[in-house]
């Protein structure tokens, strides 16, 4: 007997119990054979859902059986493509009466998303889950279940690098983040949070979240090391300043980072060494697409750079043997900006002051662009100093951390306090005194280390005092 005849026979039965038994038997026959066309299963769903031949109660029970058999891998759904056709066809037939059968439609969507995810069709899987009605008043959905779906959508969208839409669903998940005690779900949310910060170029916050995750024992060792590596990458890309310095210090003191490929650039940034292009190239090869995104110079920075260039009246005539004139007016990528800002901070530790032209040569920028970058960092509180636009010089001031760190060797800390109290000649005199103390401290530390290694046994002890 063909499908339509059996459906007609089921509709002619008057007893509800007989209809349920007949529908279950027909469904079993359809799904127990691998040769059953997917269209036949879809026609069966259409008949019980839309034709009112069996009633809502029986239709719901039969749909529940269909969902369970598909999830268990019945013979008719062994082939992934065929299973996708069955589910997509069933969802299309259920759509007109979605309010009645919403629960089973949601379960079918989760199965379909799993099939797309197995094929790495991330955006298709995310769109399937987005079609679920989680805020409908027709049925009560637990907040924990909503959170699980939102996190899954965020993860799928991030795999496809759709960070804008992912952030929308992350914000929904954030409202429900306290609704679960499931440790695995909590960790998934934290990982999504770190990745959202990463894609949103909030690198300092992303580095902190990744580093926190790298210490969680429930994660596999490989996953923890991936989080640690991501933390180092985001810390390097973060805007230069006190916040990044704290993160770099935390990562540098983590012994596990010594095994990472990015440890070299991490150590150079932490120690405030100026980075050279050859050192940056290897690190750049490890970055993801969104971390290599191009950045555009803001209109205010363009105007400032143009004004600075117009004020520059000391243009030197280049001869044939001179180095080519630098024409770059700003960073091109996120990494480029991070490296330039880091080198500027490093320069502030090497020099008391530097001309715009000298700073531009150091950063491979035009003098006007170098001035603009220094000005912006000073305005944002990430660089301590001031600018003399008449003399075209940037003056650097020692930061609090630097001042606190001076004079710790040979009792020089007391000397620092006395110098501050004496106030011999203002800020520039004190800056000069600090530089002398720093040099004396460094020399004494070097001599002490050479003595400890027995390299100065034949020489009298050396002690340097400021």
C-alpha angles and dihedrals in degrees: 000000000000125000098261092050093051091047090051090050091051091051092052093058113100099198114085091210091056091049091053092048092047093047092049091049092049092048091050091051092050096049098039094069124069090207094063109117114240088231090064092057090047091050089051091053090048091052097052096039106040108022098059090222094134106021132243097282094056092039091056092049093048092047089052089054090049092052092048095048092049091050091049091053104250117198093257090057101043091107110074095216092049091048090051090052091051094049095044091048092047092050091051091053093046095048097084089056098033095136090062098043101028095123094058093041089056092051091050090050091054090052091048091049089053090054092050091046091054087056090048090242089145100169093047091051091048093050091052091054092045088062091067115107101226097161098049118130091216093084135016114244119191116242090236091058091049090050091051092053094046092050091049091051091049092050093050093048092049090051086058090044093241093143096162096061091036090060090054092058092039089059089053090050091048090062089058099037093109093051095086139060092190104124094204092052091048091053091048089053092050091050091050089050092053092047092048090053089047095051090042090056092243087134099163092056091042091053091053092050094046092049091050090052092049089067097052110112096205090071122083117258091247091052091049092052090049089053090048091050090049089050091055092047093051092045090055091049095046119107112272114257145091095304093054091044090058092049092047090050092051092049095043091055090051105099091208092069090069089076093055125099089229094057093100095058090040092056093046092051093046092049090047094241117161110253120229124211092249090056092050096048095069092049092047090060090063096054126106124238097263090049090058094051118142116246127209123222112247119247092245091052090048091051092047092049092048092049091049091050090051091053092052105100097161099083109159121218109241119222125210094268096046124106116266117269114260111240102171110121102187148344117302101201140024090258091048091054093048092051094046093050091047092051090049091053090047090051089053088061093049100045137043089208139350135192121248089246092051093048090047091052090050093050096036090241134121113267090250092052091048090052091049093052092048091047093051093049091048091050091051092050093244095114127039114218146076138246130235104201093182094058090030093231134135114216118203125211124205112254123234092252090054092049092049090050096053126100099018094131125074095002093295092139090079090049089055092054092050092050091052091051094049093052093199104192110337136275098327093052091050091048089052091049090051091052091051091049091048092051093047091048092050093049093049091048091051092049091048092052092048089050092050089054092051095245094125100043093123094049128077116254115276124215124180122200128185 
